[in-house]
Structure formats: structure tokens, C-alpha cells
């Protein structure tokens, strides 16, 4: 890999790292989600430093081109992340529904108590 590509990738990785730190600092993203992006950034830097890692992964999956391996890994990551986010959304949706039901029950009980105290 040419040095200019390595430098460009390294600059991008450093800027991305700073961006992630800033998101966590401003509490725009939780640490558990940021950790995944830090790991991806670290893998990207490792591939930049030693291109043989990508060549090894390419041969491991039996692919002919390193670009195919990168594309495959990127799509795999995105699919896994979509599943992770779907699980989180489903959990939050369930919790939200449970909270709405609890609020409705508490309002009903409060109104019932208020009517009883008025009588």
C-alpha cells in the first residue's frame, strides 16, 4: 500500500477517534456503543500498519481480491450492527410499553383514591 494511502487512512482514523471521544464526552453516544466503533477503528489502523493482515483474511475466506474481503467484512459488520440495534430497539419498545401500562394503572388508582377521598 502506498505511503500516501497509509497517511490518508491514518489521518482519517485519528480524526474519527477524536470525533468518537467528543461524542462520548458530550454524552451523545453511550460508552458501550462507542467501544464497538473504537474496535473497528483499531482494526482499520492495524490493517493500515500491516497490510498482510488483510491478505491473511482474504486467503482465510478463500477470496481472490483484498477488496472483496474488505467489502465482505464491511457488509458483515453492518448486518451484525443492524441486528444489535434491532435488539436494543425491541428492548426499549417493550420497556416503553410496560411503562405506559404502569402509568395508566397508577393514574387509574390515583383517580380512584381521589374519588374515594372526595366522598
C-alpha positions, 0 to 999 in steps of 0.5 A: 500500500502506498505511503500516501494511502497509509497517511490518508487512512491514518489521518482519517482514523485519528480524526474519527477517534477524536470525533468518537471521544467528543461524542462520548464526552458530550454524552451523545453516544453511550460508552458501550456503543462507542467501544464497538466503533473504537474496535473497528477503528483499531482494526482499520489502523492495524490493517493500515500498519500491516497490510498482510493482515488483510491478505491473511483474511482474504486467503482465510475466506478463500477470496481472490481480491483484498477488496472483496474481503474488505467489502465482505467484512464491511457488509458483515459488520453492518448486518451484525450492527443492524441486528444489535440495534434491532435488539436494543430497539425491541428492548426499549419498545417493550420497556416503553410499553410496560411503562405506559401500562404502569402509568395508566394503572397508577393514574387509574388508582390515583383517580380512584383514591381521589374519588374515594377521598372526595366522598 
